[in-house]
Amino acid sequence: MIIALCFVTLGWLVPKFVAHHFTEQDAEELRVVAASVGGALAGAHPETDDIEVVRRLSGAVAGHHGVFFAVYDPKGRLVYETAGADLTPIASTVAPVETITTERLSEWRDAQHGYRGAVLHIPGAAVPYTVVVAAATDFHRKFIVGFRNALWAMLIAVGLLMILATWFAVQRGHAPLHRVSGIIRSITSDDLSTRLRAEDVPIELSELVASFNDMLGRMADVFQRLSNFSADIAHELRTPITNLTTQTQVALSRARGVEEYREVLYSSLEEYDRMASMIG
């Protein structure tokens, strides 16, 4: 149960850590893009025409695959937007932030793709442009889903392998106990000479085997003495019974007088007293 709980926790935490790593990676890349866009807009002033701004922005960001940005003037008019993503709905619905952090990133999806980004104002610019930066998350999402599925498959396989290994270890470890149990079940009161061998069990059970053998030895001695005692009792009881039988047969062989019967009864009484003494 504890191992299963550990596996479930691991299967839940590891994808979370991977997703957080991708979020930090996107935040860092978006900070770089935002800084580049801010640098391109830093020299702009109210008299700068849109063509000049577009020229600056078109070369501001390079080498960032899957990253998009859009710039809006103070009136909310789109000045420049990279191809591949429509960021206009985000500019009007997401609250601007001062700096990009993992906690301040917003996530959204359009009809086909997922994005992670932020809306911010360029500090210190003469013209208060609004900038939307976003990073596509499709690759990250696919990787996390595949990684999660592979991780769960691996954890399930490892769990089944551990269960099989545990079962095999238990069966192998209990095999000596099963053999000892079979030997013990075969022992009867008619034959108490059987002894367990210490080399057939793990060393941890050798003391138990020795104690069991010692108990069998004491039981055999008790049974032997009981058998001898029974034989002695049988021999002792056989004599008075034989005497009583013989006296009765002789007395009944012919008619006798009262005194003769009285003597037979006295003799029988002596035998009865002797038997009562043995029983006592």
Backbone as CSV, one residue per row, in Angstrom:
resi,resn,N_x,N_y,N_z,CA_x,CA_y,CA_z,C_x,C_y,C_z
1,MET,0.832,-1.195,0.000,0.000,0.000,0.000,0.874,1.256,0.000
2,ILE,1.905,1.264,0.805,2.791,2.422,0.885,3.531,2.609,-0.433
3,ILE,3.992,1.490,-1.041,4.697,1.576,-2.317,3.767,2.121,-3.394
4,ALA,2.526,1.646,-3.421,1.557,2.131,-4.404,1.303,3.625,-4.218
5,LEU,1.201,4.058,-2.959,1.000,5.477,-2.682,2.193,6.307,-3.144
6,CYS,3.397,5.779,-2.945,4.606,6.477,-3.412,4.610,6.587,-4.930
7,PHE,4.212,5.515,-5.623,4.167,5.539,-7.079,3.142,6.558,-7.577
8,VAL,1.969,6.590,-6.948,0.935,7.539,-7.358,1.423,8.978,-7.144
9,THR,2.060,9.223,-6.004,2.597,10.559,-5.734,3.660,10.937,-6.747
10,LEU,4.542,9.972,-7.063,5.593,10.235,-8.048,4.984,10.518,-9.414
11,GLY,3.981,9.720,-9.810,3.343,9.939,-11.102,2.606,11.261,-11.187
12,TRP,2.189,11.824,-10.043,1.516,13.111,-10.039,2.494,14.278,-9.953
13,LEU,3.576,14.121,-9.189,4.504,15.224,-8.961,5.437,15.470,-10.140
14,VAL,5.994,14.398,-10.722,7.003,14.576,-11.774,6.456,15.374,-12.954
15,PRO,5.264,15.047,-13.512,4.735,15.902,-14.599,4.513,17.347,-14.155
16,LYS,4.143,17.540,-12.871,3.986,18.906,-12.374,5.312,19.664,-12.428
17,PHE,6.386,18.995,-12.023,7.707,19.634,-12.064,8.122,19.939,-13.504
18,VAL,7.848,19.006,-14.410,8.201,19.228,-15.820,7.413,20.409,-16.378
19,ALA,6.095,20.446,-16.072,5.275,21.562,-16.546,5.762,22.891,-15.968
20,HIS,6.143,22.888,-14.699,6.670,24.123,-14.083,7.985,24.534,-14.743
21,HIS,8.807,23.569,-15.101,10.064,23.885,-15.787,9.784,24.556,-17.133
22,PHE,8.822,24.037,-17.883,8.471,24.645,-19.162,7.903,26.045,-18.961
23,THR,7.123,26.247,-17.897,6.579,27.575,-17.614,7.706,28.563,-17.323
24,GLU,8.678,28.136,-16.531,9.825,29.007,-16.257,10.615,29.292,-17.535
25,GLN,10.755,28.280,-18.371,11.473,28.458,-19.632,10.744,29.472,-20.527
26,ASP,9.421,29.338,-20.605,8.646,30.294,-21.414,8.734,31.696,-20.824
27,ALA,8.652,31.810,-19.498,8.731,33.129,-18.865,10.068,33.798,-19.170
28,GLU,11.137,33.043,-19.114,12.450,33.613,-19.407,12.547,34.064,-20.856
29,GLU,12.038,33.250,-21.759,12.083,33.619,-23.170,11.206,34.829,-23.461
30,LEU,10.044,34.895,-22.834,9.166,36.041,-23.026,9.760,37.309,-22.435
31,ARG,10.498,37.183,-21.356,11.179,38.363,-20.802,12.210,38.901,-21.787
32,VAL,12.927,37.991,-22.434,13.920,38.417,-23.425,13.235,39.113,-24.601
33,VAL,12.128,38.510,-25.080,11.403,39.110,-26.195,10.833,40.471,-25.800
34,ALA,10.254,40.558,-24.598,9.696,41.824,-24.139,10.781,42.890,-24.022
35,ALA,11.976,42.488,-23.564,13.073,43.448,-23.459,13.514,43.926,-24.841
36,SER,13.537,43.023,-25.800,13.930,43.410,-27.161,12.898,44.352,-27.770
37,VAL,11.612,44.020,-27.577,10.558,44.903,-28.100,10.607,46.256,-27.394
38,GLY,10.839,46.230,-26.082,10.945,47.497,-25.353,12.111,48.332,-25.829
39,GLY,13.223,47.675,-26.148,14.366,48.414,-26.668,14.073,49.046,-28.015
40,ALA,13.307,48.327,-28.846,12.952,48.888,-30.152,11.999,50.063,-30.020
41,LEU,11.143,50.052,-28.986,10.175,51.119,-28.806,10.702,52.255,-27.932
42,ALA,11.857,52.053,-27.318,12.352,53.067,-26.386,12.639,54.390,-27.076
43,GLY,13.092,54.313,-28.302,13.424,55.564,-29.016,12.253,56.207,-29.712
44,ALA,11.088,55.594,-29.645,9.914,56.159,-30.314,9.361,57.333,-29.522
45,HIS,8.815,58.313,-30.244,8.190,59.468,-29.605,6.897,59.759,-30.350
46,PRO,6.097,60.627,-29.849,4.782,60.840,-30.464,4.847,61.198,-31.942
47,GLU,5.944,61.824,-32.403,6.021,62.205,-33.797,6.505,61.072,-34.681
48,THR,6.982,59.978,-34.103,7.490,58.867,-34.912,6.327,58.201,-35.632
49,ASP,6.467,58.038,-36.954,5.372,57.438,-37.706,5.373,55.930,-37.532
50,ASP,4.251,55.296,-37.911,4.098,53.853,-37.724,5.086,53.066,-38.570
51,ILE,5.455,53.624,-39.727,6.376,52.893,-40.608,7.719,52.710,-39.911
52,GLU,8.177,53.746,-39.258,9.443,53.649,-38.540,9.337,52.662,-37.378
53,VAL,8.205,52.694,-36.680,8.005,51.765,-35.565,7.977,50.326,-36.072
54,VAL,7.288,50.105,-37.178,7.228,48.758,-37.742,8.606,48.301,-38.178
55,ARG,9.377,49.223,-38.752,10.731,48.865,-39.180,11.583,48.420,-37.994
56,ARG,11.453,49.156,-36.900,12.220,48.792,-35.707,11.758,47.454,-35.134
57,LEU,10.456,47.250,-35.101,9.919,46.026,-34.489,10.184,44.796,-35.351
58,SER,10.209,44.965,-36.658,10.400,43.808,-37.535,11.757,43.153,-37.344
59,GLY,12.742,43.911,-36.905,14.058,43.330,-36.675,14.415,43.219,-35.199
60,ALA,13.414,43.440,-34.339,13.710,43.442,-32.900,13.915,42.045,-32.336
61,VAL,13.189,41.098,-32.865,13.229,39.742,-32.310,13.621,38.779,-33.419
62,ALA,14.614,37.947,-33.139,15.038,36.930,-34.104,15.537,35.708,-33.341
63,GLY,15.317,34.548,-33.944,15.824,33.320,-33.339,14.959,32.751,-32.240
64,HIS,13.723,33.238,-32.111,12.806,32.730,-31.078,11.665,32.009,-31.780
65,HIS,11.795,30.716,-31.889,10.771,29.933,-32.579,9.563,29.720,-31.667
66,GLY,8.378,29.929,-32.239,7.150,29.719,-31.476,6.826,30.838,-30.519
67,VAL,7.446,32.013,-30.675,7.174,33.166,-29.811,6.584,34.279,-30.675
68,PHE,5.538,34.899,-30.176,4.831,35.924,-30.935,4.661,37.160,-30.060
69,PHE,4.512,38.324,-30.744,4.225,39.539,-29.997,3.419,40.480,-30.881
70,ALA,2.719,41.352,-30.209,1.933,42.373,-30.897,2.051,43.670,-30.114
71,VAL,2.038,44.808,-30.849,2.184,46.130,-30.232,0.959,46.962,-30.605
72,TYR,0.413,47.661,-29.581,-0.772,48.488,-29.766,-0.466,49.885,-29.268
73,ASP,-1.001,50.880,-29.980,-0.770,52.254,-29.560,-1.716,52.606,-28.419
74,PRO,-1.596,53.802,-27.842,-2.462,54.158,-26.698,-3.949,54.101,-26.996
75,LYS,-4.339,54.189,-28.252,-5.751,54.119,-28.620,-6.225,52.680,-28.826
76,GLY,-5.345,51.721,-28.648,-5.708,50.328,-28.833,-5.621,49.858,-30.264
77,ARG,-5.018,50.665,-31.139,-4.878,50.283,-32.539,-3.642,49.421,-32.713
78,LEU,-3.791,48.369,-33.478,-2.674,47.461,-33.717,-1.625,48.149,-34.578
79,VAL,-0.398,48.185,-34.057,0.716,48.782,-34.781,1.533,47.706,-35.489
80,TYR,1.788,46.622,-34.793,2.610,45.555,-35.389,2.240,44.238,-34.722
81,GLU,2.253,43.170,-35.509,1.948,41.836,-34.983,2.709,40.803,-35.796
82,THR,3.351,39.887,-35.111,4.039,38.806,-35.817,3.011,37.834,-36.383
83,ALA,3.383,37.202,-37.457,2.458,36.277,-38.112,2.361,34.977,-37.322
84,GLY,1.175,34.381,-37.372,1.003,33.062,-36.777,0.090,33.019,-35.572
85,ALA,-0.261,34.159,-34.991,-1.124,34.153,-33.806,-1.884,35.464,-33.733
86,ASP,-3.158,35.397,-33.428,-4.002,36.575,-33.251,-4.064,36.906,-31.763
87,LEU,-3.345,37.962,-31.376,-3.232,38.317,-29.960,-4.153,39.466,-29.570
88,THR,-4.939,39.976,-30.501,-5.802,41.122,-30.214,-6.814,40.833,-29.111
89,PRO,-7.492,39.666,-29.100,-8.443,39.417,-28.003,-7.782,39.415,-26.628
90,ILE,-6.539,39.009,-26.562,-5.836,38.952,-25.279,-5.506,40.344,-24.779
91,ALA,-5.185,41.252,-25.692,-4.811,42.611,-25.299,-5.941,43.326,-24.590
92,SER,-7.167,42.972,-24.891,-8.304,43.658,-24.291,-8.926,42.908,-23.118
93,THR,-8.512,41.680,-22.887,-9.135,40.884,-21.817,-8.201,40.567,-20.662
94,VAL,-6.891,40.562,-20.896,-5.926,40.215,-19.857,-5.364,41.481,-19.239
95,ALA,-5.331,41.535,-17.916,-4.809,42.712,-17.211,-3.312,42.825,-17.413
96,PRO,-2.810,44.040,-17.700,-1.368,44.216,-17.898,-0.588,43.951,-16.609
97,VAL,0.666,43.553,-16.769,1.572,43.314,-15.646,2.824,44.142,-15.864
98,GLU,3.543,44.394,-14.788,4.762,45.184,-14.897,5.942,44.328,-15.326
99,THR,6.048,43.155,-14.755,7.136,42.242,-15.113,6.559,40.860,-15.380
100,ILE,7.269,40.083,-16.149,6.819,38.740,-16.502,7.401,37.749,-15.509
101,THR,6.538,37.056,-14.820,6.928,35.968,-13.919,6.044,34.760,-14.219
102,THR,6.437,33.599,-13.686,5.654,32.390,-13.930,4.250,32.506,-13.346
103,GLU,4.111,33.245,-12.233,2.798,33.390,-11.606,1.898,34.347,-12.382
104,ARG,2.487,35.267,-13.152,1.694,36.274,-13.840,1.404,35.921,-15.292
105,LEU,1.863,34.803,-15.743,1.577,34.391,-17.115,0.141,33.895,-17.222
106,SER,-0.477,34.217,-18.312,-1.837,33.748,-18.599,-1.776,32.681,-19.687
107,GLU,-2.735,31.783,-19.657,-2.807,30.723,-20.659,-4.162,30.792,-21.353
108,TRP,-4.160,30.547,-22.650,-5.387,30.541,-23.425,-5.195,29.675,-24.664
109,ARG,-6.311,29.434,-25.325,-6.308,28.637,-26.553,-7.202,29.309,-27.583
110,ASP,-6.763,29.208,-28.820,-7.652,29.595,-29.904,-8.226,28.329,-30.527
111,ALA,-8.646,28.403,-31.734,-9.295,27.247,-32.347,-8.350,26.071,-32.525
112,GLN,-7.048,26.327,-32.663,-6.110,25.249,-32.984,-4.953,25.117,-32.012
113,HIS,-4.512,26.196,-31.399,-3.268,26.166,-30.631,-3.474,26.725,-29.228
114,GLY,-2.524,26.390,-28.370,-2.502,26.913,-27.022,-1.338,27.868,-26.849
115,TYR,-1.514,28.875,-25.969,-0.490,29.893,-25.774,-0.341,30.196,-24.289
116,ARG,0.812,30.750,-23.988,1.092,31.248,-22.642,1.785,32.595,-22.812
117,GLY,1.261,33.632,-22.162,1.857,34.944,-22.371,1.383,35.961,-21.366
118,ALA,1.644,37.253,-21.697,1.307,38.342,-20.782,1.136,39.627,-21.573
119,VAL,0.419,40.546,-20.964,0.239,41.900,-21.503,0.985,42.858,-20.597
120,LEU,1.784,43.754,-21.174,2.555,44.675,-20.344,2.747,45.987,-21.076
121,HIS,3.058,47.017,-20.297,3.382,48.344,-20.817,4.891,48.514,-20.789
122,ILE,5.409,49.203,-21.776,6.855,49.445,-21.839,7.194,50.601,-20.907
123,PRO,7.941,50.341,-19.813,8.255,51.424,-18.867,9.242,52.417,-19.471
124,GLY,9.040,53.676,-19.195,9.977,54.707,-19.627,9.838,55.132,-21.068
125,ALA,8.911,54.536,-21.818,8.756,54.910,-23.225,8.004,56.226,-23.333
126,ALA,8.370,56.972,-24.349,7.685,58.246,-24.551,6.243,58.035,-24.955
127,VAL,6.004,56.972,-25.677,4.645,56.622,-26.087,4.226,55.375,-25.313
128,PRO,3.105,55.417,-24.597,2.694,54.254,-23.782,2.111,53.120,-24.629
129,TYR,2.984,52.447,-25.329,2.541,51.303,-26.127,2.167,50.131,-25.190
130,THR,1.237,49.332,-25.674,0.872,48.085,-25.001,1.431,46.936,-25.815
131,VAL,2.120,46.037,-25.154,2.779,44.910,-25.825,2.193,43.604,-25.298
132,VAL,1.863,42.733,-26.212,1.414,41.381,-25.862,2.466,40.402,-26.365
133,VAL,3.007,39.606,-25.480,3.983,38.574,-25.858,3.388,37.217,-25.500
134,ALA,3.615,36.260,-26.365,3.037,34.925,-26.145,3.962,33.872,-26.728
135,ALA,3.923,32.697,-26.109,4.695,31.541,-26.572,3.738,30.380,-26.805
136,ALA,3.903,29.699,-27.915,3.061,28.536,-28.201,3.395,27.407,-27.234
137,THR,2.382,26.746,-26.728,2.577,25.676,-25.743,2.204,24.304,-26.283
138,ASP,1.934,24.193,-27.582,1.519,22.901,-28.144,2.596,21.840,-27.968
139,PHE,3.849,22.224,-28.260,4.930,21.247,-28.139,5.104,20.811,-26.686
140,HIS,5.068,21.795,-25.799,5.208,21.463,-24.376,4.063,20.574,-23.914
141,ARG,2.853,20.907,-24.343,1.683,20.139,-23.912,1.780,18.693,-24.419
142,LYS,2.160,18.538,-25.681,2.294,17.190,-26.230,3.387,16.410,-25.509
143,PHE,4.490,17.111,-25.221,5.581,16.437,-24.518,5.141,15.991,-23.128
144,ILE,4.423,16.864,-22.408,3.986,16.520,-21.047,3.014,15.359,-21.075
145,VAL,2.070,15.364,-22.047,1.111,14.262,-22.147,1.833,12.952,-22.449
146,GLY,2.750,12.984,-23.428,3.512,11.772,-23.738,4.373,11.324,-22.576
147,PHE,5.007,12.306,-21.911,5.858,11.970,-20.767,5.034,11.381,-19.631
148,ARG,3.842,11.974,-19.378,2.988,11.453,-18.313,2.535,10.023,-18.620
149,ASN,2.138,9.786,-19.862,1.710,8.430,-20.229,2.856,7.429,-20.111
150,ALA,4.049,7.844,-20.577,5.207,6.950,-20.472,5.582,6.705,-19.019
151,LEU,5.491,7.769,-18.205,5.831,7.624,-16.789,4.869,6.674,-16.089
152,TRP,3.561,6.831,-16.355,2.587,5.947,-15.724,2.757,4.514,-16.200
153,ALA,3.045,4.343,-17.501,3.282,2.986,-18.001,4.495,2.369,-17.318
154,MET,5.549,3.174,-17.142,6.748,2.669,-16.482,6.471,2.342,-15.017
155,LEU,5.729,3.227,-14.326,5.422,2.979,-12.922,4.558,1.735,-12.750
156,ILE,3.591,1.548,-13.667,2.747,0.360,-13.579,3.575,-0.894,-13.831
157,ALA,4.466,-0.814,-14.858,5.316,-1.974,-15.148,6.232,-2.293,-13.971
158,VAL,6.828,-1.237,-13.387,7.713,-1.450,-12.237,6.921,-1.999,-11.052
159,GLY,5.699,-1.473,-10.853,4.869,-1.976,-9.755,4.524,-3.443,-9.923
160,LEU,4.136,-3.832,-11.160,3.828,-5.245,-11.408,5.071,-6.113,-11.235
161,LEU,6.219,-5.589,-11.702,7.460,-6.348,-11.534,7.810,-6.512,-10.063
162,MET,7.593,-5.463,-9.270,7.865,-5.553,-7.835,6.918,-6.537,-7.159
163,ILE,5.650,-6.524,-7.580,4.694,-7.478,-7.010,5.119,-8.905,-7.338
164,LEU,5.521,-9.136,-8.611,5.962,-10.468,-9.010,7.221,-10.881,-8.251
165,ALA,8.180,-9.931,-8.141,9.412,-10.244,-7.420,9.133,-10.517,-5.941
166,THR,8.212,-9.739,-5.362,7.865,-9.955,-3.957,7.208,-11.314,-3.762
167,TRP,6.279,-11.650,-4.677,5.615,-12.957,-4.586,6.641,-14.084,-4.708
168,PHE,7.563,-13.955,-5.661,8.579,-14.990,-5.841,9.472,-15.089,-4.607
169,ALA,9.856,-13.929,-4.054,10.714,-13.938,-2.864,9.999,-14.565,-1.677
170,VAL,8.696,-14.248,-1.539,7.933,-14.822,-0.427,7.811,-16.330,-0.583
171,GLN,7.499,-16.762,-1.828,7.369,-18.197,-2.059,8.701,-18.916,-1.809
172,ARG,9.777,-18.317,-2.305,11.089,-18.935,-2.104,11.499,-18.904,-0.630
173,GLY,11.191,-17.789,0.037,11.552,-17.686,1.444,10.726,-18.594,2.332
174,HIS,9.472,-18.867,1.920,8.601,-19.720,2.730,8.715,-21.193,2.384
175,ALA,9.475,-21.508,1.336,9.596,-22.918,0.947,10.127,-23.793,2.088
176,PRO,11.192,-23.374,2.814,11.635,-24.198,3.956,10.551,-24.361,5.022
177,LEU,9.764,-23.309,5.238,8.697,-23.413,6.227,7.638,-24.409,5.782
178,HIS,7.342,-24.420,4.457,6.361,-25.381,3.952,6.872,-26.813,4.148
179,ARG,8.181,-27.022,3.887,8.755,-28.366,4.082,8.684,-28.767,5.550
180,VAL,9.047,-27.848,6.431,9.001,-28.143,7.863,7.563,-28.414,8.295
181,SER,6.624,-27.625,7.759,5.222,-27.828,8.110,4.745,-29.202,7.667
182,GLY,5.176,-29.658,6.475,4.805,-30.994,6.008,5.365,-32.093,6.909
183,ILE,6.611,-31.913,7.342,7.219,-32.910,8.240,6.471,-32.953,9.570
184,ILE,6.127,-31.763,10.084,5.428,-31.709,11.370,4.072,-32.389,11.272
185,ARG,3.353,-32.172,10.139,2.042,-32.799,9.981,2.132,-34.322,9.896
186,SER,3.293,-34.838,9.456,3.444,-36.289,9.327,3.776,-36.974,10.647
187,ILE,4.093,-36.204,11.697,4.459,-36.786,12.986,3.199,-37.227,13.722
188,THR,3.177,-38.451,14.192,2.050,-38.989,14.974,2.579,-39.544,16.291
189,SER,1.641,-39.873,17.171,2.033,-40.417,18.475,2.627,-41.822,18.349
190,ASP,2.387,-42.488,17.226,2.955,-43.818,17.036,4.427,-43.781,16.693
191,ASP,4.888,-42.664,16.158,6.295,-42.555,15.777,6.770,-41.140,16.073
192,LEU,7.442,-40.985,17.191,7.978,-39.692,17.598,9.483,-39.604,17.397
193,SER,9.999,-40.465,16.522,11.449,-40.475,16.301,11.877,-39.475,15.231
194,THR,10.913,-38.895,14.499,11.248,-37.935,13.452,11.824,-36.661,14.068
195,ARG,12.872,-36.141,13.420,13.493,-34.898,13.884,13.674,-33.957,12.696
196,LEU,13.524,-32.666,12.968,13.767,-31.656,11.944,15.254,-31.384,11.827
197,ARG,15.697,-31.100,10.589,17.113,-30.811,10.355,17.313,-29.300,10.283
198,ALA,18.257,-28.812,11.049,18.507,-27.370,11.106,18.990,-26.834,9.765
199,GLU,19.665,-27.657,8.963,20.178,-27.182,7.673,19.076,-27.019,6.630
200,ASP,17.859,-27.513,6.925,16.750,-27.376,5.973,15.985,-26.076,6.131
201,VAL,16.318,-25.283,7.127,15.607,-24.032,7.382,16.618,-22.892,7.425
202,PRO,16.157,-21.652,7.239,17.062,-20.507,7.376,17.670,-20.460,8.771
203,ILE,18.819,-19.829,8.844,19.546,-19.788,10.111,18.722,-19.091,11.193
204,GLU,17.816,-18.197,10.782,16.987,-17.508,11.774,16.046,-18.463,12.490
205,LEU,15.718,-19.611,11.861,14.780,-20.565,12.453,15.476,-21.766,13.073
206,SER,16.811,-21.778,13.072,17.524,-22.939,13.604,17.241,-23.140,15.088
207,GLU,17.133,-22.052,15.842,16.830,-22.173,17.275,15.428,-22.741,17.482
208,LEU,14.482,-22.328,16.624,13.127,-22.862,16.708,13.119,-24.361,16.414
209,VAL,13.898,-24.782,15.417,13.982,-26.213,15.086,14.567,-26.993,16.259
210,ALA,15.619,-26.448,16.869,16.230,-27.134,18.006,15.232,-27.259,19.162
211,SER,14.473,-26.221,19.414,13.471,-26.278,20.485,12.383,-27.297,20.166
212,PHE,11.976,-27.345,18.886,10.942,-28.312,18.498,11.451,-29.739,18.653
213,ASN,12.700,-29.981,18.231,13.276,-31.320,18.394,13.384,-31.701,19.858
214,ASP,13.760,-30.737,20.696,13.842,-31.008,22.132,12.458,-31.342,22.689
215,MET,11.427,-30.620,22.215,10.066,-30.916,22.662,9.647,-32.317,22.230
216,LEU,9.998,-32.702,20.983,9.671,-34.049,20.520,10.361,-35.106,21.382
217,GLY,11.607,-34.820,21.769,12.321,-35.767,22.624,11.627,-35.946,23.963
218,ARG,11.199,-34.832,24.576,10.489,-34.932,25.848,9.149,-35.640,25.694
219,MET,8.455,-35.368,24.590,7.177,-36.044,24.352,7.382,-37.544,24.162
220,ALA,8.451,-37.933,23.431,8.722,-39.355,23.227,9.008,-40.049,24.555
221,ASP,9.763,-39.361,25.426,10.060,-39.938,26.737,8.783,-40.104,27.561
222,VAL,7.905,-39.076,27.502,6.649,-39.157,28.258,5.772,-40.286,27.720
223,PHE,5.683,-40.406,26.398,4.874,-41.474,25.805,5.442,-42.851,26.164
224,GLN,6.766,-42.967,26.193,7.372,-44.247,26.538,7.069,-44.620,27.984
225,ARG,7.208,-43.634,28.873,6.903,-43.917,30.275,5.422,-44.232,30.468
226,LEU,4.574,-43.534,29.729,3.138,-43.810,29.813,2.828,-45.209,29.305
227,SER,3.521,-45.609,28.236,3.313,-46.959,27.700,3.773,-48.014,28.699
228,ASN,4.943,-47.772,29.307,5.449,-48.717,30.315,4.509,-48.783,31.523
229,PHE,4.017,-47.623,31.910,3.105,-47.590,33.045,1.826,-48.354,32.727
230,SER,1.316,-48.203,31.531,0.102,-48.921,31.130,0.342,-50.427,31.140
231,ALA,1.538,-50.830,30.658,1.853,-52.263,30.662,1.931,-52.793,32.092
232,ASP,2.549,-51.998,32.969,2.651,-52.428,34.364,1.262,-52.529,35.007
233,ILE,0.415,-51.548,34.772,-0.935,-51.575,35.324,-1.700,-52.792,34.812
234,ALA,-1.561,-53.068,33.524,-2.264,-54.218,32.946,-1.800,-55.524,33.595
235,HIS,-0.472,-55.618,33.820,0.057,-56.831,34.456,-0.442,-56.952,35.887
236,GLU,-0.449,-55.830,36.615,-0.874,-55.868,38.007,-2.359,-56.186,38.141
237,LEU,-3.174,-55.679,37.195,-4.606,-55.937,37.262,-4.964,-57.342,36.798
238,ARG,-4.107,-57.895,35.944,-4.409,-59.228,35.411,-4.392,-60.301,36.525
239,THR,-3.474,-60.174,37.493,-3.334,-61.182,38.557,-4.585,-61.279,39.436
240,PRO,-5.098,-60.186,40.037,-6.302,-60.327,40.872,-7.528,-60.758,40.070
241,ILE,-7.630,-60.294,38.812,-8.786,-60.724,38.009,-8.723,-62.229,37.746
242,THR,-7.506,-62.694,37.458,-7.348,-64.144,37.242,-7.708,-64.917,38.506
243,ASN,-7.253,-64.417,39.665,-7.567,-65.091,40.936,-9.067,-65.103,41.188
244,LEU,-9.734,-63.964,40.935,-11.176,-63.894,41.149,-11.908,-64.863,40.213
245,THR,-11.477,-64.925,38.986,-12.134,-65.815,38.020,-11.971,-67.284,38.435
246,THR,-10.734,-67.623,38.846,-10.457,-69.015,39.230,-11.262,-69.403,40.465
247,GLN,-11.259,-68.546,41.493,-11.999,-68.846,42.725,-13.488,-69.000,42.449
248,THR,-14.019,-68.128,41.591,-15.454,-68.204,41.286,-15.778,-69.498,40.545
249,GLN,-14.909,-69.847,39.587,-15.156,-71.095,38.841,-15.104,-72.324,39.772
250,VAL,-14.112,-72.326,40.682,-14.004,-73.463,41.626,-15.231,-73.520,42.523
251,ALA,-15.676,-72.348,43.026,-16.826,-72.324,43.935,-18.094,-72.801,43.246
252,LEU,-18.199,-72.534,41.953,-19.402,-72.915,41.219,-19.329,-74.332,40.632
253,SER,-18.168,-74.976,40.807,-18.027,-76.310,40.189,-18.940,-77.353,40.860
254,ARG,-19.293,-77.146,42.148,-20.192,-78.057,42.849,-20.834,-77.317,44.003
255,ALA,-21.825,-77.951,44.606,-22.509,-77.326,45.738,-21.613,-77.329,46.967
256,ARG,-21.638,-76.224,47.681,-20.771,-76.095,48.851,-21.584,-75.542,50.009
257,GLY,-20.961,-75.662,51.172,-21.625,-75.187,52.371,-21.444,-73.690,52.537
258,VAL,-22.137,-73.155,53.569,-22.115,-71.719,53.808,-20.720,-71.241,54.159
259,GLU,-20.015,-71.985,54.964,-18.675,-71.575,55.377,-17.720,-71.525,54.189
260,GLU,-17.865,-72.494,53.276,-16.972,-72.499,52.098,-17.238,-71.267,51.219
261,TYR,-18.561,-70.973,51.067,-18.870,-69.763,50.280,-18.361,-68.508,50.982
262,ARG,-18.456,-68.516,52.326,-17.954,-67.377,53.090,-16.462,-67.193,52.854
263,GLU,-15.692,-68.270,52.822,-14.248,-68.180,52.583,-13.948,-67.643,51.187
264,VAL,-14.773,-68.108,50.216,-14.558,-67.615,48.839,-14.812,-66.102,48.792
265,LEU,-15.874,-65.647,49.483,-16.184,-64.218,49.480,-15.099,-63.408,50.185
266,TYR,-14.561,-63.936,51.303,-13.462,-63.242,51.976,-12.239,-63.140,51.054
267,SER,-11.959,-64.227,50.366,-10.814,-64.213,49.445,-11.037,-63.216,48.322
268,SER,-12.274,-63.166,47.812,-12.580,-62.202,46.751,-12.464,-60.781,47.275
269,LEU,-12.897,-60.572,48.546,-12.815,-59.242,49.124,-11.366,-58.772,49.211
270,GLU,-10.458,-59.694,49.513,-9.039,-59.330,49.558,-8.545,-58.889,48.178
271,GLU,-8.976,-59.599,47.156,-8.567,-59.212,45.798,-9.150,-57.855,45.409
272,TYR,-10.425,-57.612,45.832,-11.027,-56.311,45.541,-10.266,-55.180,46.230
273,ASP,-9.882,-55.406,47.476,-9.099,-54.396,48.195,-7.771,-54.131,47.497
274,ARG,-7.170,-55.210,47.007,-5.881,-55.045,46.295,-6.062,-54.225,45.027
275,MET,-7.167,-54.469,44.284,-7.417,-53.709,43.065,-7.747,-52.257,43.398
276,ALA,-8.508,-52.049,44.468,-8.824,-50.667,44.878,-7.565,-49.904,45.259
277,SER,-6.632,-50.611,45.898,-5.362,-49.972,46.293,-4.565,-49.568,45.054
278,MET,-4.523,-50.438,44.037,-3.795,-50.098,42.805,-4.447,-48.922,42.087
279,ILE,-5.790,-48.928,42.040,-6.498,-47.824,41.391,-6.237,-46.530,42.135
280,GLY,-6.229,-46.586,43.474,-5.966,-45.407,44.266,-4.567,-44.871,44.010
